[in-house]
């Protein structure tokens, strides 16, 4: 594996993690803004979340330059694994049996796709 390819995989991993963090921040902002009666879009955590998404857009472009599109989006689907895990750890949301099954199915699908 060349250094460039490794960098592109690491960029894709960063995209997955940052996207998951951005979504979590938006959920926190929406909850806090609703509780306080303020506007969601002007909440500081919303602004940070959307800023993360802007950065992720640029990172995605660089990652896609060196990877096949199908590989990038197969790895990107791991956000569907990270978001429920972050929701459980940070937001104390329930992690139901159906969510566990969904996470397992997505993970197996990504692994099978990469073979």
FIKOLZA-1660 file (N, C-alpha, C; in steps of 0.1 Angstrom, whole numbers, plus 5000, padded with zeros to 4 digits):
% residues 115
   i   px   py   pz ch aa at
   1 5009 4988 5000  A  X  N
   1 5000 5000 5000  A  X CA
   1 5009 5012 5000  A  X  C
   2 5006 5021 4991  A  X  N
   2 5015 5033 4990  A  X CA
   2 5011 5043 5001  A  X  C
   3 5020 5053 5003  A  X  N
   3 5018 5063 5013  A  X CA
   3 5005 5071 5010  A  X  C
   4 5004 5074 4997  A  X  N
   4 4992 5082 4993  A  X CA
   4 4979 5075 4996  A  X  C
   5 4979 5062 4993  A  X  N
   5 4967 5054 4996  A  X CA
   5 4964 5054 5011  A  X  C
   6 4974 5052 5019  A  X  N
   6 4972 5052 5034  A  X CA
   6 4967 5066 5038  A  X  C
   7 4972 5076 5033  A  X  N
   7 4967 5090 5036  A  X CA
   7 4952 5091 5033  A  X  C
   8 4949 5086 5021  A  X  N
   8 4935 5087 5017  A  X CA
   8 4925 5079 5026  A  X  C
   9 4930 5067 5030  A  X  N
   9 4922 5060 5040  A  X CA
   9 4921 5067 5053  A  X  C
  10 4932 5073 5058  A  X  N
  10 4931 5080 5070  A  X CA
  10 4922 5093 5069  A  X  C
  11 4923 5099 5057  A  X  N
  11 4913 5111 5055  A  X CA
  11 4899 5106 5056  A  X  C
  12 4896 5094 5050  A  X  N
  12 4883 5089 5050  A  X CA
  12 4878 5086 5064  A  X  C
  13 4888 5080 5072  A  X  N
  13 4885 5077 5086  A  X CA
  13 4882 5090 5094  A  X  C
  14 4889 5101 5091  A  X  N
  14 4887 5114 5097  A  X CA
  14 4873 5119 5093  A  X  C
  15 4869 5117 5080  A  X  N
  15 4856 5122 5076  A  X CA
  15 4845 5114 5083  A  X  C
  16 4847 5102 5085  A  X  N
  16 4837 5094 5093  A  X CA
  16 4836 5099 5107  A  X  C
  17 4847 5101 5114  A  X  N
  17 4847 5105 5128  A  X CA
  17 4841 5119 5129  A  X  C
  18 4846 5128 5120  A  X  N
  18 4841 5142 5121  A  X CA
  18 4827 5143 5118  A  X  C
  19 4822 5136 5108  A  X  N
  19 4808 5136 5105  A  X CA
  19 4799 5132 5116  A  X  C
  20 4804 5121 5123  A  X  N
  20 4796 5116 5135  A  X CA
  20 4796 5126 5146  A  X  C
  21 4807 5133 5148  A  X  N
  21 4808 5143 5158  A  X CA
  21 4799 5155 5155  A  X  C
  22 4799 5159 5142  A  X  N
  22 4791 5170 5138  A  X CA
  22 4776 5167 5140  A  X  C
  23 4772 5155 5137  A  X  N
  23 4758 5151 5139  A  X CA
  23 4754 5151 5154  A  X  C
  24 4763 5146 5162  A  X  N
  24 4761 5146 5176  A  X CA
  24 4760 5160 5182  A  X  C
  25 4768 5169 5177  A  X  N
  25 4767 5183 5181  A  X CA
  25 4754 5190 5177  A  X  C
  26 4750 5186 5165  A  X  N
  26 4737 5192 5161  A  X CA
  26 4725 5187 5169  A  X  C
  27 4726 5174 5173  A  X  N
  27 4715 5169 5182  A  X CA
  27 4716 5176 5196  A  X  C
  28 4727 5178 5201  A  X  N
  28 4729 5184 5214  A  X CA
  28 4723 5199 5213  A  X  C
  29 4727 5206 5202  A  X  N
  29 4723 5220 5200  A  X CA
  29 4708 5220 5199  A  X  C
  30 4702 5211 5191  A  X  N
  30 4687 5211 5189  A  X CA
  30 4680 5209 5203  A  X  C
  31 4685 5200 5211  A  X  N
  31 4679 5197 5224  A  X CA
  31 4680 5209 5233  A  X  C
  32 4692 5215 5234  A  X  N
  32 4694 5227 5243  A  X CA
  32 4686 5239 5238  A  X  C
  33 4686 5241 5225  A  X  N
  33 4679 5253 5220  A  X CA
  33 4664 5251 5222  A  X  C
  34 4659 5239 5221  A  X  N
  34 4645 5237 5223  A  X CA
  34 4641 5239 5238  A  X  C
  35 4650 5235 5246  A  X  N
  35 4647 5236 5261  A  X CA
  35 4648 5251 5265  A  X  C
  36 4657 5259 5259  A  X  N
  36 4658 5273 5263  A  X CA
  36 4650 5282 5255  A  X  C
  37 4643 5277 5244  A  X  N
  37 4635 5285 5236  A  X CA
  37 4642 5294 5226  A  X  C
  38 4655 5291 5224  A  X  N
  38 4663 5299 5215  A  X CA
  38 4663 5293 5201  A  X  C
  39 4669 5299 5191  A  X  N
  39 4669 5294 5178  A  X CA
  39 4680 5284 5176  A  X  C
  40 4676 5273 5169  A  X  N
  40 4686 5262 5168  A  X CA
  40 4698 5266 5159  A  X  C
  41 4695 5273 5148  A  X  N
  41 4706 5276 5139  A  X CA
  41 4716 5286 5144  A  X  C
  42 4713 5294 5154  A  X  N
  42 4723 5303 5159  A  X CA
  42 4729 5298 5172  A  X  C
  43 4725 5286 5176  A  X  N
  43 4732 5280 5188  A  X CA
  43 4746 5277 5185  A  X  C
  44 4755 5280 5194  A  X  N
  44 4770 5278 5192  A  X CA
  44 4774 5264 5188  A  X  C
  45 4767 5254 5193  A  X  N
  45 4770 5240 5189  A  X CA
  45 4765 5237 5175  A  X  C
  46 4755 5244 5171  A  X  N
  46 4750 5242 5157  A  X CA
  46 4760 5248 5147  A  X  C
  47 4765 5260 5151  A  X  N
  47 4775 5266 5142  A  X CA
  47 4788 5258 5142  A  X  C
  48 4792 5252 5153  A  X  N
  48 4804 5243 5153  A  X CA
  48 4801 5231 5144  A  X  C
  49 4789 5225 5146  A  X  N
  49 4786 5213 5138  A  X CA
  49 4786 5216 5123  A  X  C
  50 4780 5227 5119  A  X  N
  50 4780 5230 5105  A  X CA
  50 4794 5233 5100  A  X  C
  51 4802 5239 5108  A  X  N
  51 4816 5242 5104  A  X CA
  51 4823 5229 5102  A  X  C
  52 4821 5219 5111  A  X  N
  52 4827 5206 5109  A  X CA
  52 4823 5200 5096  A  X  C
  53 4810 5202 5092  A  X  N
  53 4805 5196 5080  A  X CA
  53 4812 5203 5068  A  X  C
  54 4814 5216 5069  A  X  N
  54 4821 5223 5058  A  X CA
  54 4836 5218 5057  A  X  C
  55 4842 5216 5068  A  X  N
  55 4856 5210 5067  A  X CA
  55 4856 5196 5062  A  X  C
  56 4846 5188 5065  A  X  N
  56 4844 5174 5061  A  X CA
  56 4842 5174 5046  A  X  C
  57 4835 5184 5040  A  X  N
  57 4833 5184 5026  A  X CA
  57 4847 5185 5018  A  X  C
  58 4856 5194 5024  A  X  N
  58 4869 5195 5017  A  X CA
  58 4878 5182 5020  A  X  C
  59 4877 5177 5031  A  X  N
  59 4885 5164 5034  A  X CA
  59 4880 5153 5025  A  X  C
  60 4866 5153 5023  A  X  N
  60 4861 5142 5014  A  X CA
  60 4866 5143 5000  A  X  C
  61 4867 5156 4995  A  X  N
  61 4872 5158 4981  A  X CA
  61 4886 5152 4980  A  X  C
  62 4895 5155 4990  A  X  N
  62 4908 5150 4989  A  X CA
  62 4909 5135 4991  A  X  C
  63 4901 5130 4999  A  X  N
  63 4901 5115 5001  A  X CA
  63 4896 5108 4989  A  X  C
  64 4885 5114 4982  A  X  N
  64 4880 5107 4970  A  X CA
  64 4889 5108 4958  A  X  C
  65 4898 5118 4958  A  X  N
  65 4908 5119 4947  A  X CA
  65 4917 5107 4946  A  X  C
  66 4920 5100 4957  A  X  N
  66 4929 5089 4957  A  X CA
  66 4923 5075 4959  A  X  C
  67 4909 5075 4961  A  X  N
  67 4902 5063 4963  A  X CA
  67 4892 5061 4953  A  X  C
  68 4888 5048 4950  A  X  N
  68 4877 5046 4942  A  X CA
  68 4864 5051 4949  A  X  C
  69 4855 5056 4942  A  X  N
  69 4843 5062 4948  A  X CA
  69 4835 5051 4956  A  X  C
  70 4835 5039 4951  A  X  N
  70 4828 5029 4958  A  X CA
  70 4834 5025 4971  A  X  C
  71 4848 5026 4972  A  X  N
  71 4855 5023 4984  A  X CA
  71 4853 5034 4994  A  X  C
  72 4853 5047 4989  A  X  N
  72 4851 5058 4998  A  X CA
  72 4837 5057 5005  A  X  C
  73 4827 5055 4997  A  X  N
  73 4813 5054 5003  A  X CA
  73 4811 5042 5011  A  X  C
  74 4817 5031 5008  A  X  N
  74 4816 5019 5016  A  X CA
  74 4822 5022 5030  A  X  C
  75 4833 5029 5031  A  X  N
  75 4839 5033 5043  A  X CA
  75 4831 5044 5050  A  X  C
  76 4826 5053 5042  A  X  N
  76 4817 5064 5048  A  X CA
  76 4805 5058 5055  A  X  C
  77 4800 5047 5050  A  X  N
  77 4788 5041 5056  A  X CA
  77 4791 5037 5071  A  X  C
  78 4804 5037 5075  A  X  N
  78 4807 5035 5089  A  X CA
  78 4802 5046 5098  A  X  C
  79 4798 5057 5093  A  X  N
  79 4792 5068 5101  A  X CA
  79 4779 5062 5107  A  X  C
  80 4772 5053 5100  A  X  N
  80 4760 5047 5106  A  X CA
  80 4763 5038 5118  A  X  C
  81 4776 5035 5119  A  X  N
  81 4780 5027 5131  A  X CA
  81 4784 5037 5142  A  X  C
  82 4792 5047 5138  A  X  N
  82 4797 5057 5148  A  X CA
  82 4786 5065 5155  A  X  C
  83 4776 5069 5147  A  X  N
  83 4766 5078 5153  A  X CA
  83 4758 5072 5164  A  X  C
  84 4753 5059 5162  A  X  N
  84 4746 5053 5174  A  X CA
  84 4755 5051 5186  A  X  C
  85 4768 5048 5183  A  X  N
  85 4777 5046 5194  A  X CA
  85 4779 5059 5202  A  X  C
  86 4781 5070 5194  A  X  N
  86 4783 5083 5201  A  X CA
  86 4770 5087 5208  A  X  C
  87 4758 5084 5202  A  X  N
  87 4746 5088 5208  A  X CA
  87 4744 5080 5222  A  X  C
  88 4749 5068 5222  A  X  N
  88 4748 5060 5234  A  X CA
  88 4758 5066 5245  A  X  C
  89 4770 5068 5240  A  X  N
  89 4781 5073 5250  A  X CA
  89 4779 5087 5255  A  X  C
  90 4775 5096 5245  A  X  N
  90 4775 5110 5248  A  X CA
  90 4761 5115 5253  A  X  C
  91 4751 5110 5245  A  X  N
  91 4737 5115 5248  A  X CA
  91 4729 5106 5257  A  X  C
  92 4735 5094 5260  A  X  N
  92 4728 5084 5269  A  X CA
  92 4716 5079 5262  A  X  C
  93 4715 5078 5249  A  X  N
  93 4704 5073 5242  A  X CA
  93 4705 5057 5243  A  X  C
  94 4693 5051 5242  A  X  N
  94 4693 5036 5243  A  X CA
  94 4699 5030 5231  A  X  C
  95 4705 5018 5233  A  X  N
  95 4711 5011 5223  A  X CA
  95 4703 4998 5222  A  X  C
  96 4692 4998 5214  A  X  N
  96 4683 4987 5213  A  X CA
  96 4689 4975 5205  A  X  C
  97 4682 4964 5206  A  X  N
  97 4686 4952 5199  A  X CA
  97 4686 4955 5184  A  X  C
  98 4676 4962 5179  A  X  N
  98 4675 4965 5165  A  X CA
  98 4687 4974 5160  A  X  C
  99 4692 4983 5169  A  X  N
  99 4703 4991 5165  A  X CA
  99 4716 4983 5165  A  X  C
 100 4717 4973 5174  A  X  N
 100 4729 4964 5174  A  X CA
 100 4729 4956 5162  A  X  C
 101 4717 4951 5158  A  X  N
 101 4717 4943 5146  A  X CA
 101 4720 4951 5134  A  X  C
 102 4715 4963 5133  A  X  N
 102 4718 4972 5122  A  X CA
 102 4733 4975 5121  A  X  C
 103 4739 4978 5132  A  X  N
 103 4754 4981 5132  A  X CA
 103 4761 4969 5128  A  X  C
 104 4757 4957 5132  A  X  N
 104 4764 4945 5128  A  X CA
 104 4762 4942 5113  A  X  C
 105 4750 4944 5107  A  X  N
 105 4748 4943 5093  A  X CA
 105 4756 4952 5085  A  X  C
 106 4757 4965 5089  A  X  N
 106 4765 4975 5082  A  X CA
 106 4780 4971 5082  A  X  C
 107 4785 4967 5094  A  X  N
 107 4799 4964 5095  A  X CA
 107 4802 4951 5086  A  X  C
 108 4794 4941 5087  A  X  N
 108 4796 4929 5078  A  X CA
 108 4795 4933 5064  A  X  C
 109 4786 4942 5060  A  X  N
 109 4785 4946 5046  A  X CA
 109 4797 4953 5041  A  X  C
 110 4803 4962 5050  A  X  N
 110 4815 4969 5046  A  X CA
 110 4827 4959 5045  A  X  C
 111 4828 4950 5054  A  X  N
 111 4838 4940 5054  A  X CA
 111 4837 4931 5041  A  X  C
 112 4825 4927 5038  A  X  N
 112 4823 4918 5026  A  X CA
 112 4826 4926 5013  A  X  C
 113 4823 4939 5013  A  X  N
 113 4825 4947 5002  A  X CA
 113 4840 4949 4999  A  X  C
 114 4848 4949 5010  A  X  N
 114 4862 4952 5009  A  X CA
 114 4870 4940 5005  A  X  C
 115 4864 4928 5005  A  X  N
 115 4871 4916 5002  A  X CA
 115 4875 4915 4987  A  X  C
% end
